Amino acid sequence: MSQPAHNPNRARDLADRYLMRTYKRAPFVLTHGQGCYVFDADGRRYLDFLGGIAVNALGHAHPRMVRVISEQAARAIHFSNLYHNEFQGPLAERLAKWSGLDQVFLTNSGTEAIEGALKLARLRARKRHEAAKAEGQPPHRFLALEHSFHGRTFGALGITHAAKYREPYAPLVPGAEFVKFNDVADLEAKFDDTVCAIVMEPIQGEGGVYGVSESFWNRARHLCSAHGAALVADEIQCGLGRTGRHFSYQKFAAKPDIVVLAKPLAGGLPLGAILANEEFASAFTPGVHGTTFGGGPLACAAALEFLQIIEDENLLANVRERGAEITAGLEQLKSKFSFIAEVRGEGLILGLELSIEGAPVAEAATTRGLLINCTHERILRFLPSFRITQQHVAEFLSLLEAALRDAQSSNAAPVAAATATATR
């Protein structure tokens, strides 16, 4: 392997000097990855169970992805959306078939996909309102769920629940309201003809790996249909195979109107997508929405290969099987450690809720060679590659148990169990 272009320690010093301080980073410099592992500048290996926060679904340096990206980069990286490229149409077709929806708009990122979905929902509501020659303001309100996370841009922040993300930037885009998680009565009380969309993650990632209930989803579907609003599924973290299905919402019989994607779609390159049924997609016409970089030939070529690899390697089945093994192992750990409150999730989006602070456990895991992270202060989140094996699962459980024992020894008085599992 070629040597890094810069001295890693100097690179870290330069980052400290010149990069804006928006991240609390680990002290080491990652240089490369191979399969389910990443390596730092000192040659130390880490089992990657964070996956670039659900991006690296194939792990690192998959040979087919390396080949496609290398070959396409030598042909064309960017044209413009004023012209067709050879990959957008086939990618849109594949996503439509996987999702059961009709049309696709390609974006750069998840938060951009959210922004576009919000615009699409409001635009369609306005056109419907005008076609009906209705009086008053068109439907414009958005409903989202408590504990939601939808992105960092202003529209996305407007439907992101946590105060730590919202308050520094207030006032935000108006017209959003939050519904208690899985509370059908609260949903019904807040849903009326002024609502143009409800946006929800079928499984909340940043919010703590909580799944939307079937009764809540079905009631939201009914209310959206009754009021002409959009049911928007945010599958940015939980979609594209992470639950062992193409999309997380496919555990429900009723489909959404709009779906947003990103994270693993292009195998690590930036790419997102908005999918919609014909009724909503037709609201977009030339000139009302656009993007410079979304859907470029390099990213789309990579995305097509990513989706094909999932099928060729039967990775959905592997996600289900390895996810079941990890869940069983986590339940065994729960019986060993009194401060483990709950095991949650499905497939390879899993959470372990603790009654002690989770950050020290994540740090201990990193010290032992395992990359995970902590969200909501007490929830360890696991997002490994879809290609993990039984051996990787066993290694993960062993390293995690050691990290939990480290935390146990440094917490003589764990937080009371009453602070553990929150009812949602």
C-alpha positions as a printed NumPy array, in Angstrom:
array([[  0.   ,   0.   ,   0.   ],
       [  1.272,   3.467,  -0.879],
       [  2.413,   5.747,   1.907],
       [  0.063,   8.559,   3.014],
       [  0.612,  11.872,   1.277],
       [  1.173,  13.672,   4.589],
       [  2.676,  12.821,   7.923],
       [ -0.349,  11.673,   9.974],
       [  0.638,  13.579,  13.096],
       [  1.129,  16.754,  11.089],
       [ -2.208,  16.159,   9.387],
       [ -3.876,  16.021,  12.8  ],
       [ -2.107,  19.187,  13.932],
       [ -3.156,  20.997,  10.752],
       [ -6.757,  19.852,  11.265],
       [ -6.682,  21.246,  14.801],
       [ -5.38 ,  24.533,  13.446],
       [ -7.416,  25.029,  10.293],
       [-10.635,  22.981,  10.511],
       [-13.652,  24.494,  12.25 ],
       [-14.204,  22.775,  15.581],
       [-17.5  ,  21.048,  14.888],
       [-16.426,  17.511,  15.814],
       [-14.99 ,  15.871,  18.887],
       [-12.596,  13.485,  17.2  ],
       [-10.652,  10.497,  18.466],
       [ -6.933,  11.308,  18.831],
       [ -5.661,   8.926,  16.144],
       [ -5.628,   9.271,  12.337],
       [ -7.345,   6.586,  10.265],
       [ -5.492,   5.837,   7.059],
       [ -7.246,   2.937,   5.33 ],
       [ -9.702,   0.087,   5.64 ],
       [-10.001,  -3.478,   4.457],
       [-13.189,  -5.485,   4.763],
       [-14.693,  -5.001,   8.218],
       [-11.574,  -3.358,   9.674],
       [ -9.965,   0.077,   9.604],
       [ -6.354,   0.947,  10.428],
       [ -4.735,   3.984,  11.993],
       [ -1.431,   5.666,  11.193],
       [  0.366,   3.498,  13.754],
       [ -0.88 ,   0.333,  12.049],
       [ -3.419,  -0.524,  14.738],
       [ -6.475,  -2.428,  13.555],
       [-10.063,  -1.707,  14.648],
       [-13.185,  -3.795,  14.054],
       [-15.566,  -1.295,  12.466],
       [-19.052,  -1.573,  13.957],
       [-19.886,   2.072,  13.259],
       [-19.456,   1.878,   9.488],
       [-18.99 ,   5.592,   8.931],
       [-22.392,   5.966,  10.674],
       [-24.184,   3.462,   8.412],
       [-22.39 ,   4.522,   5.215],
       [-19.904,   1.676,   4.722],
       [-22.46 ,  -1.085,   4.282],
       [-20.021,  -3.167,   2.226],
       [-17.129,  -2.535,   4.565],
       [-13.947,  -1.084,   3.088],
       [-12.219,  -1.543,  -0.273],
       [-14.691,  -4.018,  -1.74 ],
       [-12.884,  -5.039,  -4.938],
       [-15.908,  -4.51 ,  -7.185],
       [-16.493,  -1.028,  -5.782],
       [-12.806,  -0.152,  -6.171],
       [-12.878,  -1.296,  -9.796],
       [-16.06 ,   0.555, -10.758],
       [-15.034,   3.798,  -9.057],
       [-11.533,   3.685, -10.559],
       [-12.778,   2.953, -14.064],
       [-15.528,   5.548, -13.977],
       [-13.264,   8.247, -12.513],
       [-11.051,   7.772, -15.567],
       [-14.064,   8.294, -17.871],
       [-16.127,  11.078, -16.258],
       [-16.713,  12.332, -12.73 ],
       [-19.181,  15.15 , -13.437],
       [-21.259,  16.515, -16.282],
       [-24.382,  18.491, -15.409],
       [-28.029,  17.698, -14.89 ],
       [-28.699,  19.669, -18.066],
       [-27.604,  16.444, -19.811],
       [-28.311,  12.755, -19.378],
       [-25.621,  10.412, -18.138],
       [-25.651,   6.674, -18.653],
       [-26.244,   5.729, -15.017],
       [-29.054,   7.946, -13.681],
       [-31.899,   6.224, -15.506],
       [-30.847,   2.664, -14.616],
       [-30.285,   3.674, -10.983],
       [-33.697,   5.33 , -10.772],
       [-35.296,   2.203, -12.244],
       [-33.578,  -0.032,  -9.688],
       [-34.629,   2.175,  -6.762],
       [-38.205,   2.348,  -8.036],
       [-38.388,  -1.435,  -8.297],
       [-36.859,  -1.964,  -4.851],
       [-39.226,   0.544,  -3.245],
       [-42.472,   0.071,  -5.168],
       [-42.552,   3.817,  -5.86 ],
       [-42.482,   5.528,  -9.239],
       [-39.938,   8.318,  -9.685],
       [-36.604,   9.461,  -8.259],
       [-34.738,  12.726,  -7.692],
       [-31.023,  12.309,  -6.963],
       [-29.288,  14.526,  -4.385],
       [-25.883,  14.925,  -2.74 ],
       [-26.815,  13.95 ,   0.797],
       [-29.493,  12.886,   3.231],
       [-30.23 ,  16.345,   4.54 ],
       [-30.588,  17.607,   0.965],
       [-33.017,  14.763,   0.271],
       [-35.047,  15.818,   3.326],
       [-35.093,  19.424,   2.113],
       [-36.33 ,  18.314,  -1.291],
       [-38.985,  16.057,   0.211],
       [-40.323,  18.928,   2.329],
       [-40.454,  21.153,  -0.763],
       [-42.186,  18.428,  -2.756],
       [-44.837,  17.885,  -0.067],
       [-45.601,  21.602,   0.205],
       [-45.612,  22.095,  -3.56 ],
       [-48.005,  19.236,  -4.133],
       [-50.272,  20.542,  -1.344],
       [-50.29 ,  24.008,  -2.927],
       [-51.11 ,  22.649,  -6.392],
       [-53.897,  20.49 ,  -4.985],
       [-55.261,  23.471,  -3.063],
       [-55.196,  25.691,  -6.145],
       [-56.78 ,  23.034,  -8.354],
       [-59.658,  22.763,  -5.874],
       [-59.991,  26.59 ,  -5.859],
       [-59.987,  26.359,  -2.075],
       [-59.9  ,  29.432,   0.122],
       [-57.28 ,  30.291,   2.702],
       [-53.709,  29.136,   3.042],
       [-52.694,  25.829,   1.44 ],
       [-51.731,  22.956,   3.777],
       [-48.218,  23.753,   4.978],
       [-47.591,  22.174,   8.406],
       [-45.153,  19.322,   8.947],
       [-45.485,  16.723,  11.656],
       [-42.438,  14.819,  12.898],
       [-41.789,  12.556,  15.864],
       [-40.194,  13.247,  19.188],
       [-36.549,  12.101,  19.282],
       [-36.332,  12.419,  15.489],
       [-33.173,  13.375,  13.606],
       [-33.482,  14.406,   9.957],
       [-30.386,  16.496,   9.222],
       [-28.482,  19.719,   9.81 ],
       [-29.916,  22.172,   7.277],
       [-32.653,  24.62 ,   8.265],
       [-35.632,  22.67 ,   6.953],
       [-34.274,  19.408,   8.334],
       [-33.562,  21.037,  11.706],
       [-37.154,  22.229,  11.759],
       [-38.316,  18.617,  12.   ],
       [-35.416,  17.399,  14.175],
       [-36.527,  17.137,  17.794],
       [-33.478,  17.423,  20.047],
       [-33.013,  20.906,  21.502],
       [-29.207,  20.687,  21.226],
       [-29.499,  20.669,  17.428],
       [-32.3  ,  23.222,  17.145],
       [-31.851,  25.922,  19.755],
       [-28.515,  27.411,  18.605],
       [-30.094,  28.28 ,  15.241],
       [-33.556,  29.493,  16.258],
       [-35.79 ,  30.767,  14.847],
       [-36.097,  27.855,  12.441],
       [-38.37 ,  27.371,   9.452],
       [-41.895,  27.653,  10.886],
       [-44.723,  25.16 ,  10.544],
       [-43.387,  22.028,  12.263],
       [-44.833,  20.233,  15.269],
       [-43.72 ,  17.078,  17.074],
       [-45.868,  14.046,  17.86 ],
       [-45.165,  11.797,  20.848],
       [-43.397,   8.686,  19.645],
       [-45.836,   5.861,  18.793],
       [-48.704,   7.792,  20.466],
       [-51.676,   7.357,  18.143],
       [-53.919,   9.65 ,  20.201],
       [-51.399,  12.483,  20.013],
       [-51.035,  11.923,  16.268],
       [-54.775,  12.172,  15.786],
       [-54.99 ,  15.307,  17.919],
       [-52.329,  17.119,  15.872],
       [-53.341,  15.989,  12.394],
       [-55.749,  18.176,  10.428],
       [-56.227,  19.718,   6.99 ],
       [-53.345,  22.157,   7.538],
       [-50.816,  19.282,   7.507],
       [-49.002,  18.675,   4.219],
       [-46.736,  15.845,   5.46 ],
       [-45.652,  13.712,   8.366],
       [-41.982,  12.694,   8.289],
       [-40.739,   9.724,  10.289],
       [-37.856,   7.29 ,  10.49 ],
       [-39.266,   3.74 ,  10.57 ],
       [-36.377,   3.074,  12.965],
       [-34.898,   6.115,  14.679],
       [-31.104,   5.969,  14.511],
       [-29.695,   9.023,  16.248],
       [-32.825,   9.016,  18.409],
       [-31.876,   5.747,  20.076],
       [-32.763,   2.827,  17.745],
       [-36.502,   2.881,  18.392],
       [-38.911,   1.364,  15.857],
       [-42.228,   2.866,  14.797],
       [-45.111,   0.56 ,  15.725],
       [-47.394,  -0.937,  13.105],
       [-50.452,   0.701,  14.671],
       [-48.818,   4.14 ,  14.546],
       [-47.641,   3.694,  10.959],
       [-51.045,   2.476,   9.793],
       [-52.875,   5.338,  11.49 ],
       [-50.468,   7.843,   9.951],
       [-51.085,   6.27 ,   6.533],
       [-54.862,   6.549,   7.005],
       [-54.685,  10.171,   8.145],
       [-52.392,  11.168,   5.288],
       [-54.726,   9.594,   2.755],
       [-57.786,  11.188,   4.346],
       [-56.243,  14.681,   4.422],
       [-54.253,  14.514,   1.187],
       [-50.925,  14.772,   3.033],
       [-47.663,  12.957,   2.34 ],
       [-46.383,  10.086,   4.443],
       [-42.599,  10.537,   4.226],
       [-40.287,   7.703,   5.308],
       [-36.775,   8.787,   6.248],
       [-34.716,   5.699,   5.365],
       [-31.387,   7.515,   5.332],
       [-29.931,   5.363,   8.12 ],
       [-32.27 ,   2.371,   8.354],
       [-32.832,   1.719,   4.64 ],
       [-31.155,  -0.006,   1.69 ],
       [-30.787,  -3.368,   3.385],
       [-29.873,  -2.486,   6.946],
       [-32.887,  -4.284,   8.429],
       [-32.563,  -7.269,   6.096],
       [-35.226,  -5.811,   3.797],
       [-34.674,  -3.391,   0.942],
       [-36.357,  -0.724,   3.071],
       [-37.331,  -0.694,   6.709],
       [-40.899,   0.442,   5.954],
       [-41.497,  -2.778,   4.021],
       [-42.319,  -4.532,   7.295],
       [-45.624,  -2.657,   7.03 ],
       [-48.283,  -3.408,   4.401],
       [-48.972,   0.261,   3.642],
       [-46.445,   2.179,   1.559],
       [-45.275,   5.771,   2.095],
       [-45.77 ,   8.463,  -0.529],
       [-42.19 ,   9.739,  -0.369],
       [-38.955,   8.047,   0.745],
       [-35.57 ,   9.68 ,   1.34 ],
       [-32.263,   7.814,   1.089],
       [-28.542,   8.48 ,   1.373],
       [-25.722,   7.055,   3.545],
       [-24.774,   3.681,   1.936],
       [-26.321,   4.352,  -1.485],
       [-23.077,   4.984,  -3.397],
       [-20.801,   2.815,  -1.285],
       [-19.172,   5.755,   0.51 ],
       [-19.43 ,   8.448,  -2.156],
       [-21.917,  11.263,  -1.456],
       [-25.325,  10.466,  -2.96 ],
       [-28.9  ,  10.727,  -1.751],
       [-32.314,  10.258,  -3.31 ],
       [-35.957,  11.236,  -3.02 ],
       [-38.384,   8.535,  -4.18 ],
       [-42.074,   9.291,  -4.645],
       [-45.246,   7.838,  -6.079],
       [-46.581,   9.396,  -9.27 ],
       [-49.171,  11.525,  -7.476],
       [-46.515,  13.407,  -5.512],
       [-43.62 ,  13.18 ,  -7.98 ],
       [-45.669,  14.928, -10.67 ],
       [-45.649,  18.132,  -8.585],
       [-42.005,  18.661,  -9.58 ],
       [-41.715,  20.268, -13.01 ],
       [-38.671,  21.737, -14.811],
       [-37.127,  24.615, -12.91 ],
       [-38.848,  24.193,  -9.537],
       [-36.037,  22.164,  -7.958],
       [-32.481,  21.239,  -8.845],
       [-28.995,  20.273,  -7.737],
       [-25.494,  20.719,  -9.1  ],
       [-23.771,  17.561,  -7.902],
       [-26.64 ,  15.168,  -7.233],
       [-26.678,  12.196,  -9.589],
       [-23.249,  12.603, -11.172],
       [-21.899,   9.704, -13.241],
       [-19.279,   8.592, -10.718],
       [-21.67 ,   8.377,  -7.765],
       [-24.437,   6.755,  -9.819],
       [-22.098,   4.13 , -11.261],
       [-20.989,   3.303,  -7.727],
       [-24.596,   3.135,  -6.52 ],
       [-25.617,   0.7  ,  -9.241],
       [-22.709,  -1.541,  -8.31 ],
       [-23.574,  -1.292,  -4.608],
       [-27.164,  -2.392,  -5.207],
       [-26.022,  -5.225,  -7.484],
       [-23.529,  -6.481,  -4.894],
       [-26.303,  -6.662,  -2.281],
       [-28.207,  -8.973,  -4.608],
       [-25.252, -10.988,  -5.923],
       [-23.857, -11.693,  -2.44 ],
       [-27.288, -12.348,  -0.894],
       [-26.508,  -9.756,   1.748],
       [-30.074,  -9.233,   2.947],
       [-30.089, -12.782,   4.272],
       [-26.695, -12.223,   5.883],
       [-27.97 ,  -9.061,   7.563],
       [-30.875, -10.982,   9.062],
       [-28.744, -13.921,  10.193],
       [-25.872, -11.924,  11.671],
       [-28.327,  -9.475,  13.23 ],
       [-30.072, -12.348,  15.016],
       [-26.713, -13.635,  16.285],
       [-25.682, -10.216,  17.577],
       [-29.054,  -9.689,  19.258],
       [-28.806, -13.058,  21.003],
       [-25.27 , -12.211,  22.125],
       [-26.336,  -8.818,  23.436],
       [-29.138, -10.435,  25.407],
       [-26.56 , -12.726,  26.999],
       [-24.465,  -9.704,  27.937],
       [-27.587,  -8.12 ,  29.42 ],
       [-27.838, -11.053,  31.823],
       [-24.223, -10.416,  32.926],
       [-24.325,  -6.651,  33.459],
       [-26.964,  -5.055,  35.642],
       [-26.515,  -1.68 ,  33.966],
       [-27.69 ,  -2.952,  30.56 ],
       [-31.329,  -1.902,  30.383],
       [-32.514,  -2.979,  26.924],
       [-31.467,  -4.455,  23.572],
       [-33.222,  -2.881,  20.558],
       [-33.293,  -2.824,  16.783],
       [-33.346,  -5.33 ,  13.959],
       [-30.96 ,  -6.552,  11.305],
       [-27.758,  -4.54 ,  11.591],
       [-29.142,  -1.378,  13.174],
       [-28.963,  -2.239,  16.852],
       [-28.868,  -0.366,  20.128],
       [-27.886,  -1.232,  23.696],
       [-29.405,   1.062,  26.303],
       [-27.471,   1.463,  29.54 ],
       [-28.286,   2.919,  32.942],
       [-24.82 ,   4.464,  33.046],
       [-23.161,   6.936,  30.707],
       [-22.38 ,   5.291,  27.389],
       [-19.483,   7.43 ,  26.197],
       [-16.912,   5.787,  28.518],
       [-17.983,   2.369,  27.22 ],
       [-17.551,   3.507,  23.62 ],
       [-14.122,   4.94 ,  24.493],
       [-13.109,   1.708,  26.227],
       [-14.232,  -0.227,  23.164],
       [-12.079,   1.974,  20.929],
       [ -9.086,   1.395,  23.212],
       [ -9.641,  -2.343,  22.787],
       [ -9.929,  -2.093,  19.002],
       [-13.692,  -1.81 ,  18.422],
       [-15.369,   1.223,  16.829],
       [-18.905,   1.967,  18.065],
       [-20.6  ,   5.133,  19.224],
       [-22.985,   6.443,  21.845],
       [-26.14 ,   8.412,  21.17 ],
       [-28.575,  10.024,  23.621],
       [-25.919,   9.74 ,  26.335],
       [-26.774,   6.126,  27.266],
       [-27.398,   4.171,  24.054],
       [-24.616,   2.302,  22.302],
       [-25.304,   2.078,  18.57 ],
       [-24.017,  -0.662,  16.261],
       [-24.025,  -0.246,  12.451],
       [-21.615,  -2.823,  11.007],
       [-21.025,  -3.879,   7.424],
       [-23.603,  -6.134,   5.783],
       [-20.707,  -8.516,   5.02 ],
       [-19.778,  -9.397,   8.595],
       [-19.292, -13.078,   9.342],
       [-19.91 , -15.242,  12.41 ],
       [-16.268, -14.698,  13.314],
       [-16.741, -10.931,  13.274],
       [-19.817, -11.282,  15.474],
       [-17.861, -13.356,  18.001],
       [-14.996, -10.848,  17.988],
       [-17.428,  -7.955,  18.439],
       [-19.169,  -9.567,  21.405],
       [-15.846, -10.403,  23.064],
       [-14.495,  -6.857,  22.653],
       [-17.758,  -5.296,  23.784],
       [-17.9  ,  -7.484,  26.885],
       [-14.368,  -6.417,  27.786],
       [-15.336,  -2.751,  27.328],
       [-18.424,  -3.233,  29.499],
       [-16.255,  -4.788,  32.212],
       [-13.936,  -1.778,  31.983],
       [-16.944,   0.474,  32.488],
       [-18.246,  -1.659,  35.34 ],
       [-14.987,  -1.422,  37.211],
       [-14.938,   2.369,  36.867],
       [-18.582,   2.789,  37.937],
       [-18.833,   1.69 ,  41.519],
       [-22.347,   3.144,  41.795],
       [-24.242,   2.814,  38.511],
       [-27.056,   5.205,  37.834],
       [-30.348,   3.934,  39.22 ],
       [-32.268,   1.65 ,  36.901],
       [-35.135,   4.112,  37.007],
       [-33.139,   6.339,  34.651],
       [-32.743,   3.544,  32.127],
       [-35.419,   2.612,  29.629],
       [-37.598,   5.507,  28.557],
       [-41.093,   4.629,  27.408],
       [-41.788,   5.936,  23.925]])
